[in-house]
Amino acid sequence: CSSTTTTTDDPTTTTSTSATATSTTTTSTTTPAPGTCYPPVLGQDKDVTDCAGKVPGGTCTVTCTPPYTGDPATYHCVSVDGELTFVGPAVICTSSTSTTSATTITSSTTSETSTTTTTSTTTPLPGTCYPPVIGSDKDTSDCNYVFPPGTCLVRCTQGYTGDPAVYTCDNLVDNFYGTGPDCVSTTTTTTGTRTFTSVTTSTSTGTTVTTTATTSTTSTSTTTSTTTPPPGACYPPVLGQDKDVTDCAAKFPPHGSCTVTCTASYSGNPVIYYCYDLDSGFQGDGPYCVSTTTTTTITTLTTTMTTLTTTSTTTSTTTPVPGSCPQPVVGNERDVSDCAGKFAPNGTCTVRCISGYVGIPTTYYCYDLDDGFVGSGPDCSSTTTTSTFTLTTTTTSTSTTTPVPGTCYPPVLGPDKDTSDCSGHTPPDGTCTVRCTTGYSGTPVVYYCYNLEDNFVGTGPDCKTTTTTTTSSTSSTTTSSTTT
C-alpha cells in the first residue's frame, strides 16, 4: 500500500512520500514420523519442508523463503548419540525488501540516518561445535552445524571491510578457535557549518559613531577515517591536523618512503619520511606548516580614535607517537610543531615564534624520554601595536627553561634583563653576558658559574625603561569632522 501527495504553490514546494511494508510470517509445528529425522530449525527465512519424513542416510534441500534469496544447501539425516537429526552447512539468506523514506523542508536541511541490525541466536545441534562469539562486525554464520574436527570461514559484516579468517574446531571442549578478521568501518562523516555576522550603524546627537563589521564566513569540513595498515606495513606517522600523511599508507620496510605535505588552509614545503623497520616506524622532520587563515576586525570611531588590531591564532594539540619525545611546553608565542615524532637520543627540532611574534628560531635536543626536549628560547616579541592619543608600548617576555643536565641554572633577574646567553654553560669556567631586554637600556655585565650549588653569580645590569608616554590636547574655535 503506498500513497503520494504533491502540492505546488510558488515559491514553496512540499513533497510527501509514504511507504507501507507488509510482512507475513507462517509457523508450522510438525511431529516427525517414528524413525525419521526432525526437520532442522533454521529461522523463518529458510524453507525446510523438503526435510520431512527422511530416515538416516536420507538427504533434503534447504532453500530461502521469499522475499529472501540465497544458495540452497543439502542436509543429511544422521544419528548422533541415538538421536536422529539433520546436519549441513549454513544457508545465507539475504532480504530483497527495501524501504526508503525522504523528507524535504524549504530553507532547512534534515539529515536522516538509517541503521539496520540483525541478531541471530542459534543453539548448536548435539555433537556440533559452538559458533565463536567475536563481535557484531564479524559474520560467523558459516560456523553453524560443524562437527569436530572441522573448519569455517568468518567474514566481515556489511558496513565493514577486511580479509576473511579461517577458524578451527578440534573438539567440543575448546570449540572454535582462530584470530580475526580485522574489520574496518567504511563509514565517513562530513559536517558543514556557516555563520554570518550583521552590520550595525548608529547615530547620536553631537557625536557620529560609525561601526563597520566585516561579514565572516566559516566553513568547516571534517572527515574522520580510521585505517589499520596492512600486515607488515609501516604505521603512518602522527604529526597533527596541519599535516597530510595519506601518502604514507601501505609502505613496507626497509625501503618505505612517503611525502608528507601541509593540509588545506596551511602552507609549507613537503618533506620525505622513511621507514627502515616496523619498530621505529616512519622517521622524518617537518614539514613546517603555517596557517593561511587570518581573522581581521576593524573598528573606526569618527573624529575620536582609530584602532587597528590584527590577530592570527593557531592552536594545535598533538599526542606524541609512542616512544617519541613529548613536545616542549614553552609558551603560546612559540611554535613547537617541528618537535613531533622525534626519538631519543638524537632527536632535534626547531622552535620558532608564531605569527604575530618575531624572534630568531632555536634548536632543542632530546637525549632521553625522562627529560624530554631541552633548550632555551626563542625570544619572541609581539608585533601588535595599539595607537591612541596616548602612546604606550610595552613588551614583556617570560621564559621558563629546564637546564641541560650538568649545566648551570640561568639567573632569575626580572623581566627587564635578558639571561638567554646563560643557557648550556658548565662549571667551573662558565660565563655569560646579561643584557637589558627590549624597552630597557643599560650596560651589559658578565656573570660567572663556579659550581652547580651556587650557579651563576654577578650583579646588574642597571636597566632603565625607554617607554615614552605622550599626551596631546588641542582646543580650537573651528570644528572639522571627517569620516573614514
C-alpha positions in Angstrom: 0.0 0.0 0.0 1.5 3.4 -0.9 0.4 7.0 -1.4 2.0 10.1 -2.9 0.8 13.7 -2.4 2.4 16.7 -4.3 1.4 20.4 -3.6 2.8 23.2 -5.7 2.3 26.9 -4.7 5.4 29.1 -5.6 7.7 29.9 -4.0 7.4 26.9 -1.7 7.1 23.3 -2.8 6.5 20.4 -0.4 6.6 16.7 -1.4 5.4 14.0 0.9 6.1 10.3 0.4 4.5 7.5 2.4 5.5 3.8 2.3 3.9 0.8 4.0 5.5 -2.6 4.2 3.5 -5.7 5.0 5.2 -8.8 6.5 3.6 -12.2 6.8 5.1 -15.0 9.0 4.0 -18.6 8.9 4.9 -21.0 11.7 4.3 -24.8 11.3 4.9 -27.4 14.1 5.1 -31.0 12.9 5.8 -34.1 14.9 8.1 -36.3 12.7 7.1 -39.9 12.0 8.8 -42.5 14.2 12.3 -43.4 12.8 12.6 -40.2 10.8 14.8 -37.1 11.5 13.4 -34.0 13.0 13.4 -31.2 10.3 16.2 -28.6 11.2 15.1 -25.3 12.9 16.9 -22.6 10.9 14.6 -19.5 11.1 11.7 -18.1 9.1 14.0 -17.0 6.2 14.7 -20.7 5.3 12.4 -23.4 3.8 12.9 -26.9 5.4 9.7 -28.6 4.1 11.8 -31.0 1.9 13.3 -32.4 5.1 10.1 -34.1 6.4 10.0 -37.9 6.6 13.7 -38.5 6.0 15.3 -41.6 7.6 19.0 -42.0 8.5 21.1 -41.8 5.3 18.5 -39.6 3.6 19.1 -36.0 2.3 17.0 -32.9 1.8 17.4 -29.5 0.2 17.1 -26.3 2.3 16.2 -23.1 0.4 15.5 -19.5 1.2 11.8 -18.4 1.6 10.5 -15.3 -0.3 11.4 -12.5 -0.1 14.8 -13.8 0.9 17.4 -15.0 -1.7 20.5 -17.3 -1.4 22.1 -20.5 -2.5 20.3 -23.8 -1.4 22.2 -26.4 0.7 22.0 -30.2 1.2 21.3 -31.5 4.7 21.9 -35.2 5.8 19.8 -37.2 8.2 22.2 -38.9 10.7 22.0 -40.5 14.2 24.1 -38.7 16.9 24.2 -40.4 20.3 21.0 -42.2 19.5 19.2 -39.1 18.4 18.1 -38.6 14.8 18.9 -35.1 13.5 19.9 -33.2 10.3 23.4 -31.7 9.7 24.5 -29.5 7.0 26.3 -26.2 6.1 24.9 -22.7 6.8 22.4 -21.2 4.4 22.9 -17.5 3.9 19.6 -15.8 3.1 19.5 -12.1 2.2 16.4 -10.0 2.3 15.4 -8.4 -1.1 12.9 -6.0 0.5 14.0 -2.3 1.0 12.1 0.7 2.4 13.1 4.3 1.6 11.7 7.4 3.2 12.7 11.0 2.4 11.6 14.4 3.9 12.3 17.8 2.3 11.8 21.1 4.1 12.3 24.5 2.4 15.3 26.6 3.8 16.2 23.8 6.1 18.3 20.6 5.8 17.3 17.4 7.6 19.8 14.5 7.8 18.4 11.1 8.5 20.5 8.1 9.3 19.0 4.6 8.9 20.6 1.7 10.7 19.7 -2.0 10.3 20.9 -4.6 12.8 20.3 -8.3 12.5 20.9 -10.5 15.5 20.7 -14.3 15.3 20.8 -16.7 18.2 21.3 -20.3 17.3 21.5 -23.4 19.6 24.1 -25.8 18.0 22.9 -29.3 17.1 24.1 -32.0 19.5 27.6 -33.0 18.7 28.4 -29.8 16.7 30.9 -27.0 17.6 29.5 -23.9 19.2 30.0 -20.9 16.8 32.5 -18.3 18.0 31.2 -15.0 19.6 33.6 -12.3 18.4 31.6 -9.0 17.8 28.9 -7.6 15.7 31.3 -6.6 12.9 32.0 -10.3 12.1 29.8 -12.9 10.4 30.1 -16.4 11.9 27.1 -18.0 10.2 29.4 -20.4 8.3 30.4 -21.9 11.7 26.9 -23.4 12.4 26.4 -27.2 12.3 30.1 -28.1 12.0 31.3 -31.4 13.6 34.8 -31.7 15.0 37.3 -31.8 13.5 36.1 -29.1 11.2 36.7 -25.5 10.0 34.6 -22.5 9.0 35.1 -19.1 7.4 34.5 -15.9 9.4 33.8 -12.8 7.3 33.2 -9.0 8.0 29.6 -7.9 8.1 28.0 -5.3 5.8 29.5 -1.8 6.5 32.9 -3.3 7.4 35.8 -4.5 5.2 38.6 -7.0 5.8 40.0 -10.3 4.7 38.1 -13.5 5.8 39.7 -15.7 8.5 39.6 -19.5 9.0 38.5 -20.8 12.4 39.2 -24.4 13.5 37.2 -26.8 15.9 39.2 -29.8 17.1 36.9 -30.9 19.9 33.6 -29.9 21.8 35.5 -28.7 24.8 37.5 -25.9 23.2 35.1 -25.4 20.3 36.2 -22.9 17.6 39.5 -21.0 17.8 41.2 -18.5 15.5 42.0 -14.8 15.1 40.5 -12.0 13.0 39.3 -11.0 10.7 40.4 -7.3 11.2 37.2 -5.5 10.2 37.4 -1.7 9.5 34.4 0.5 9.2 33.7 2.0 5.8 31.6 4.9 7.2 32.8 8.5 6.5 31.1 11.6 8.1 31.3 15.2 6.7 29.9 18.2 8.7 29.5 21.7 7.3 28.8 24.9 9.4 28.3 28.5 8.1 28.0 31.6 10.3 27.1 35.2 9.2 27.6 38.5 11.3 25.4 41.5 10.6 26.5 45.2 10.1 25.2 47.8 12.6 25.3 51.7 12.2 24.1 54.1 14.9 23.9 57.9 15.2 23.7 60.1 18.4 23.3 63.9 18.9 26.6 65.8 18.8 28.6 62.7 18.0 28.6 60.4 15.0 29.7 56.9 15.6 30.0 54.5 12.7 30.8 50.9 13.3 31.7 48.6 10.4 31.8 44.9 10.9 33.3 42.6 8.3 30.9 39.7 7.5 32.8 36.5 8.0 32.0 33.1 6.7 33.4 30.0 8.4 33.2 26.7 6.6 34.3 23.5 8.4 34.6 20.1 6.8 35.7 17.2 9.0 36.5 13.8 7.6 37.2 11.0 10.0 38.9 7.9 8.7 40.3 5.0 10.8 42.6 2.8 8.8 44.6 -0.2 10.0 47.8 -0.6 7.9 48.2 -3.9 6.0 50.1 -6.6 7.9 53.8 -5.9 7.7 53.4 -2.3 6.6 54.7 0.8 8.5 52.2 2.7 10.6 51.6 6.3 9.1 53.3 9.0 11.3 51.0 11.0 13.7 52.0 14.7 13.1 49.0 16.8 13.8 46.0 18.1 11.8 48.1 20.6 9.8 50.0 17.8 8.0 48.7 15.3 5.4 50.2 11.8 5.8 47.9 9.9 3.4 50.9 9.1 1.1 52.4 7.0 4.0 49.8 4.3 3.8 50.8 0.7 2.8 54.6 1.4 2.8 56.9 -1.5 3.7 60.3 -1.5 5.3 63.3 -1.3 4.8 62.9 0.9 1.8 59.5 2.5 2.5 59.2 6.3 1.9 56.4 8.8 1.6 55.8 12.5 1.1 54.2 14.5 3.9 52.5 17.7 2.9 50.6 20.5 4.6 46.8 20.2 4.7 44.3 22.7 3.2 44.5 26.1 5.0 48.2 25.6 5.7 51.3 26.2 3.6 54.8 24.8 3.7 57.3 22.7 1.7 56.7 18.9 1.5 59.2 16.6 3.1 60.0 12.9 2.7 59.7 10.4 5.5 61.5 7.0 5.6 60.6 3.6 7.2 63.5 1.3 7.8 61.8 -1.1 10.3 58.4 -1.7 11.9 59.7 -0.9 15.5 60.8 2.7 14.7 58.2 3.3 12.0 58.4 6.4 9.8 61.1 8.9 10.6 61.5 12.5 9.2 61.4 16.1 10.1 58.6 18.6 9.3 57.1 20.0 7.3 56.8 23.4 8.9 53.1 24.3 8.1 51.9 27.9 8.6 48.1 28.7 8.8 46.8 30.7 5.8 43.7 31.7 7.7 43.6 35.3 9.0 40.8 36.9 11.1 40.7 40.8 10.9 38.5 43.1 12.9 38.4 46.8 12.0 36.6 49.4 14.2 36.5 53.2 13.2 35.4 56.0 15.6 34.9 59.2 13.7 37.0 62.3 15.0 37.8 60.5 18.2 40.0 57.4 17.8 41.2 54.9 15.2 42.3 51.5 16.4 43.5 48.7 14.0 44.1 45.3 15.5 45.1 42.2 13.5 45.1 38.9 15.3 46.0 35.4 13.9 45.9 32.5 16.3 46.6 28.8 15.5 46.2 26.1 18.2 47.3 22.5 17.7 47.2 19.6 20.2 49.2 16.5 19.2 49.5 13.2 21.0 53.2 12.1 20.7 54.0 9.0 18.7 54.6 6.0 21.2 58.3 6.1 22.1 58.9 9.6 20.8 59.9 12.6 22.9 57.0 14.8 24.2 56.9 18.3 22.7 58.4 21.1 25.0 55.9 23.4 26.7 57.4 26.9 26.1 54.5 29.4 25.9 51.8 30.3 23.5 54.0 32.6 21.5 56.3 29.7 20.3 55.6 27.1 17.7 56.8 23.6 18.7 55.1 21.6 15.9 58.5 20.6 14.5 59.2 18.7 17.7 56.6 16.0 17.0 57.7 12.4 16.2 61.3 12.8 17.3 63.1 10.0 19.1 65.9 9.9 21.7 68.9 10.1 22.0 69.5 12.1 18.8 66.2 13.9 18.4 66.4 17.6 17.4 63.8 20.2 16.4 63.5 23.9 15.7 61.3 26.1 17.8 60.0 29.3 16.1 57.9 32.3 17.0 54.2 32.0 15.9 52.6 34.5 13.6 52.2 37.9 15.4 55.6 37.5 17.1 59.2 37.9 15.8 62.4 36.2 17.1 65.3 34.0 16.0 64.5 30.3 15.9 66.4 28.0 18.3 67.3 24.3 18.3 66.0 21.9 21.1 67.6 18.5 21.9 66.1 15.2 23.2 68.6 12.9 24.8 66.2 10.6 26.8 62.4 10.3 27.4 62.6 11.2 31.1 64.0 14.8 30.5 62.3 15.2 27.1 63.4 18.2 24.9 65.9 20.7 26.4 66.8 24.1 25.1 66.0 27.8 25.6 64.2 30.5 23.6 63.5 31.8 21.1 62.9 35.3 22.5 59.6 36.2 20.8 58.4 39.8 20.7 54.8 40.8 19.8 54.2 42.7 16.6 50.8 44.0 17.8 50.6 47.8 18.2 47.7 49.9 19.6 47.7 53.6 18.9 45.6 56.4 20.6 46.2 60.0 21.7 48.3 58.4 24.5 51.0 56.1 23.1 52.4 53.4 25.4 54.3 50.4 24.0 55.3 47.6 26.4 56.8 44.2 25.5 57.3 41.6 28.2 58.8 38.1 27.5 58.8 35.4 30.2 60.8 32.1 29.6 61.0 29.1 31.8 63.6 26.6 30.8 64.9 23.4 32.4 68.7 23.5 32.0 70.5 20.6 30.3 71.7 18.1 33.0 75.1 19.1 34.3 74.8 22.8 33.3 74.4 25.9 35.4 70.9 27.2 36.0 70.3 30.7 34.3 70.0 33.5 36.9 66.4 34.8 37.6 66.8 38.7 37.5 63.4 40.1 36.4 61.6 40.9 33.1 63.9 43.9 32.4 67.0 41.6 32.0 67.8 39.1 29.3 69.6 35.9 30.6 69.2 33.8 27.4 73.0 33.7 26.9 73.4 31.9 30.3 71.9 28.5 29.0 74.1 25.5 28.4 77.2 26.5 30.4 79.0 24.1 32.7 81.2 24.9 35.8 83.8 25.9 36.8 84.5 28.1 33.8 81.0 29.0 32.7 80.4 32.7 31.9 77.6 34.5 30.2 76.5 38.1 29.3 73.3 39.5 30.8 71.7 42.4 28.9 68.7 44.7 29.2 65.6 43.5 27.4 63.8 45.4 24.6 62.2 48.5 26.1 65.1 49.0 28.6 68.7 50.3 28.3 71.8 49.7 30.3 75.4 48.4 30.1 75.7 44.5 29.8 77.5 42.7 32.6 79.3 39.2 32.8 78.1 36.5 35.2 80.2 33.5 36.4 79.3 29.9 37.3 81.9 28.1 39.5 79.7 25.2 40.7 76.2 23.8 40.5 75.3 24.7 44.1 75.7 28.5 43.7 75.1 28.5 39.9 75.6 31.9 38.2 76.8 34.9 40.3 77.1 38.5 39.4 75.3 41.9 39.7 73.4 44.1 37.3 72.9 45.4 34.8 71.1 48.6 35.8 68.3 48.7 33.2 66.3 51.9 32.7 62.9 51.9 30.8 62.8 53.6 27.4 59.0 53.8 27.3 57.6 57.2 26.4 54.1 58.5 27.2 52.8 61.4 25.2 49.6 63.3 25.9 48.1 65.7 23.4 45.3 68.3 24.0 44.0 70.6 21.2 41.4 73.4 21.6 40.1 75.4 18.6 37.1 77.6 17.7 36.7 75.7 14.4 35.4 72.1 14.3 36.1 69.8 11.3 34.6 66.3 11.1 36.0 63.6 8.8 34.6 60.1 8.5 36.8 57.3 7.3 
